[in-house]
Amino acid sequence: MPECEICGRKEDKLVPVSIEGAVLLACSSCARGKTPVKTYFTEMKKPAIVKKKREEPEYELADDYAEKIKKTRQAKGLSVEEFAKKISESVSVVRKMEAGKMIPTMKTAQKIRHLFGLKLYERIEEE
Protein backbone atom coordinates (compact mmCIF):
# COMPACT_ATOMS: atom_id res chain seq x y z
CA MET A 1 0.00 0.00 0.00
CA PRO A 2 1.46 3.40 -0.95
CA GLU A 3 2.40 5.94 1.73
CA CYS A 4 1.61 9.65 1.86
CA GLU A 5 4.82 11.55 1.14
CA ILE A 6 3.84 14.23 3.66
CA CYS A 7 2.62 12.40 6.77
CA GLY A 8 3.52 8.78 5.99
CA ARG A 9 -0.02 7.43 6.36
CA LYS A 10 -0.74 4.35 4.27
CA GLU A 11 -3.71 4.85 1.99
CA ASP A 12 -5.05 3.09 -1.09
CA LYS A 13 -5.48 6.26 -3.11
CA LEU A 14 -2.99 9.09 -3.01
CA VAL A 15 -3.47 12.42 -4.75
CA PRO A 16 -0.63 14.24 -6.53
CA VAL A 17 -0.39 17.81 -5.19
CA SER A 18 1.96 20.72 -5.74
CA ILE A 19 3.60 22.18 -2.65
CA GLU A 20 6.04 25.06 -3.25
CA GLY A 21 6.76 23.75 -6.74
CA ALA A 22 7.35 20.14 -5.71
CA VAL A 23 4.87 17.42 -6.68
CA LEU A 24 4.12 15.01 -3.84
CA LEU A 25 1.70 12.13 -3.41
CA ALA A 26 -0.55 13.00 -0.48
CA CYS A 27 -3.34 11.29 1.43
CA SER A 28 -6.83 12.83 1.33
CA SER A 29 -6.35 14.79 4.57
CA CYS A 30 -2.93 16.22 3.58
CA ALA A 31 -4.20 17.04 0.09
CA ARG A 32 -6.92 19.40 1.41
CA GLY A 33 -6.19 22.98 0.44
CA LYS A 34 -3.25 22.05 -1.76
CA THR A 35 -3.03 22.57 -5.52
CA PRO A 36 -3.90 19.30 -7.28
CA VAL A 37 -1.70 18.24 -10.17
CA LYS A 38 -3.59 16.81 -13.14
CA THR A 39 -0.75 15.13 -15.01
CA TYR A 40 1.49 13.09 -12.81
CA PHE A 41 3.21 9.84 -13.65
CA THR A 42 3.98 7.51 -10.80
CA GLU A 43 6.02 5.16 -12.97
CA MET A 44 9.71 5.74 -12.86
CA LYS A 45 11.65 5.64 -16.08
CA LYS A 46 13.56 2.46 -16.67
CA PRO A 47 17.30 2.95 -16.60
CA ALA A 48 18.85 3.15 -20.02
CA ILE A 49 20.59 0.04 -21.21
CA VAL A 50 24.22 0.79 -21.66
CA LYS A 51 25.71 -1.18 -24.50
CA LYS A 52 29.34 -2.01 -24.30
CA LYS A 53 31.20 -0.57 -27.22
CA ARG A 54 32.93 -3.12 -29.31
CA GLU A 55 36.54 -2.38 -29.65
CA GLU A 56 37.18 -1.40 -33.24
CA PRO A 57 40.09 -3.19 -34.84
CA GLU A 58 43.10 -1.04 -35.54
CA TYR A 59 44.66 -0.81 -38.96
CA GLU A 60 48.03 0.38 -40.17
CA LEU A 61 48.58 2.00 -43.55
CA ALA A 62 51.31 0.53 -45.73
CA ASP A 63 54.41 2.74 -45.74
CA ASP A 64 54.63 2.69 -49.53
CA TYR A 65 50.88 3.22 -50.17
CA ALA A 66 51.50 6.08 -52.64
CA GLU A 67 53.81 4.00 -54.80
CA LYS A 68 51.47 0.98 -54.63
CA ILE A 69 48.49 3.06 -55.81
CA LYS A 70 50.44 4.54 -58.72
CA LYS A 71 51.93 1.19 -59.81
CA THR A 72 48.53 -0.53 -59.64
CA ARG A 73 46.91 2.21 -61.73
CA GLN A 74 49.69 2.07 -64.33
CA ALA A 75 49.65 -1.75 -64.42
CA LYS A 76 45.94 -1.66 -65.23
CA GLY A 77 46.66 0.84 -68.02
CA LEU A 78 44.42 3.52 -66.49
CA SER A 79 44.89 7.27 -66.58
CA VAL A 80 44.53 9.23 -63.34
CA GLU A 81 41.11 10.38 -64.56
CA GLU A 82 39.91 6.82 -65.31
CA PHE A 83 41.21 5.49 -62.00
CA ALA A 84 39.55 8.37 -60.10
CA LYS A 85 36.23 7.67 -61.82
CA LYS A 86 36.38 3.95 -60.99
CA ILE A 87 36.91 4.61 -57.27
CA SER A 88 34.45 7.56 -57.21
CA GLU A 89 37.06 10.11 -56.16
CA SER A 90 38.24 13.35 -57.70
CA VAL A 91 41.34 13.49 -59.87
CA SER A 92 43.03 15.78 -57.35
CA VAL A 93 42.48 13.24 -54.55
CA VAL A 94 44.10 10.48 -56.61
CA ARG A 95 47.04 12.71 -57.51
CA LYS A 96 47.55 13.67 -53.85
CA MET A 97 47.42 10.02 -52.77
CA GLU A 98 49.93 9.01 -55.46
CA ALA A 99 52.23 11.84 -54.34
CA GLY A 100 51.95 10.73 -50.69
CA LYS A 101 50.39 14.04 -49.70
CA MET A 102 47.04 12.53 -48.76
CA ILE A 103 46.25 9.39 -46.82
CA PRO A 104 43.39 7.38 -48.33
CA THR A 105 40.33 7.00 -46.13
CA MET A 106 39.35 3.51 -45.08
CA LYS A 107 36.38 3.73 -47.48
CA THR A 108 38.60 4.69 -50.43
CA ALA A 109 41.10 1.98 -49.52
CA GLN A 110 38.27 -0.58 -49.48
CA LYS A 111 37.16 0.53 -52.96
CA ILE A 112 40.72 0.17 -54.26
CA ARG A 113 41.03 -3.27 -52.67
CA HIS A 114 37.69 -4.41 -54.05
CA LEU A 115 38.28 -3.14 -57.60
CA PHE A 116 42.02 -3.72 -57.99
CA GLY A 117 43.00 -6.22 -55.28
CA LEU A 118 45.40 -3.77 -53.66
CA LYS A 119 45.53 -4.01 -49.85
CA LEU A 120 46.60 -0.65 -48.38
CA TYR A 121 45.71 -1.22 -44.72
CA GLU A 122 46.85 -4.13 -42.56
CA ARG A 123 44.97 -5.09 -39.44
CA ILE A 124 47.07 -4.80 -36.29
CA GLU A 125 46.76 -7.94 -34.20
CA GLU A 126 46.53 -7.36 -30.46
CA GLU A 127 48.80 -9.48 -28.35
C-alpha positions in Angstrom: 0.0 0.0 0.0 1.5 3.4 -1.0 2.4 5.9 1.7 1.6 9.6 1.9 4.8 11.6 1.1 3.8 14.2 3.7 2.6 12.4 6.8 3.5 8.8 6.0 0.0 7.4 6.4 -0.7 4.3 4.3 -3.7 4.9 2.0 -5.1 3.1 -1.1 -5.5 6.3 -3.1 -3.0 9.1 -3.0 -3.5 12.4 -4.7 -0.6 14.2 -6.5 -0.4 17.8 -5.2 2.0 20.7 -5.7 3.6 22.2 -2.7 6.0 25.1 -3.2 6.8 23.8 -6.7 7.4 20.1 -5.7 4.9 17.4 -6.7 4.1 15.0 -3.8 1.7 12.1 -3.4 -0.5 13.0 -0.5 -3.3 11.3 1.4 -6.8 12.8 1.3 -6.3 14.8 4.6 -2.9 16.2 3.6 -4.2 17.0 0.1 -6.9 19.4 1.4 -6.2 23.0 0.4 -3.2 22.0 -1.8 -3.0 22.6 -5.5 -3.9 19.3 -7.3 -1.7 18.2 -10.2 -3.6 16.8 -13.1 -0.7 15.1 -15.0 1.5 13.1 -12.8 3.2 9.8 -13.6 4.0 7.5 -10.8 6.0 5.2 -13.0 9.7 5.7 -12.9 11.7 5.6 -16.1 13.6 2.5 -16.7 17.3 2.9 -16.6 18.8 3.2 -20.0 20.6 0.0 -21.2 24.2 0.8 -21.7 25.7 -1.2 -24.5 29.3 -2.0 -24.3 31.2 -0.6 -27.2 32.9 -3.1 -29.3 36.5 -2.4 -29.7 37.2 -1.4 -33.2 40.1 -3.2 -34.8 43.1 -1.0 -35.5 44.7 -0.8 -39.0 48.0 0.4 -40.2 48.6 2.0 -43.5 51.3 0.5 -45.7 54.4 2.7 -45.7 54.6 2.7 -49.5 50.9 3.2 -50.2 51.5 6.1 -52.6 53.8 4.0 -54.8 51.5 1.0 -54.6 48.5 3.1 -55.8 50.4 4.5 -58.7 51.9 1.2 -59.8 48.5 -0.5 -59.6 46.9 2.2 -61.7 49.7 2.1 -64.3 49.7 -1.7 -64.4 45.9 -1.7 -65.2 46.7 0.8 -68.0 44.4 3.5 -66.5 44.9 7.3 -66.6 44.5 9.2 -63.3 41.1 10.4 -64.6 39.9 6.8 -65.3 41.2 5.5 -62.0 39.5 8.4 -60.1 36.2 7.7 -61.8 36.4 4.0 -61.0 36.9 4.6 -57.3 34.5 7.6 -57.2 37.1 10.1 -56.2 38.2 13.3 -57.7 41.3 13.5 -59.9 43.0 15.8 -57.4 42.5 13.2 -54.5 44.1 10.5 -56.6 47.0 12.7 -57.5 47.6 13.7 -53.8 47.4 10.0 -52.8 49.9 9.0 -55.5 52.2 11.8 -54.3 52.0 10.7 -50.7 50.4 14.0 -49.7 47.0 12.5 -48.8 46.2 9.4 -46.8 43.4 7.4 -48.3 40.3 7.0 -46.1 39.4 3.5 -45.1 36.4 3.7 -47.5 38.6 4.7 -50.4 41.1 2.0 -49.5 38.3 -0.6 -49.5 37.2 0.5 -53.0 40.7 0.2 -54.3 41.0 -3.3 -52.7 37.7 -4.4 -54.1 38.3 -3.1 -57.6 42.0 -3.7 -58.0 43.0 -6.2 -55.3 45.4 -3.8 -53.7 45.5 -4.0 -49.8 46.6 -0.7 -48.4 45.7 -1.2 -44.7 46.9 -4.1 -42.6 45.0 -5.1 -39.4 47.1 -4.8 -36.3 46.8 -7.9 -34.2 46.5 -7.4 -30.5 48.8 -9.5 -28.3 
